């Protein structure tokens, strides 16, 4: 396993990603303590299988639409970035 500190990881991120894609394990340390491990994304990782029923998703969508109609979501603004900023303030 290759061990690198955060500074090295920032400088050599592209080569570290390439190493992980080739099967090497890479751990990034914060000081002398392990912080994260880089993992290769597999095809299986790309398949999202929600455990929420279709009925649950439909009910959630209905709630969001109702809140939009009633103006309950106006505090979020009109763009995604405005929504993120609003949620950060809370």
Helices and strands as residue ranges (DSSP letters): E 2-5, H 6-11, H 13-21, E 26-30, E 33-38, G 44-46, H 54-70, G 74-76, H 80-89
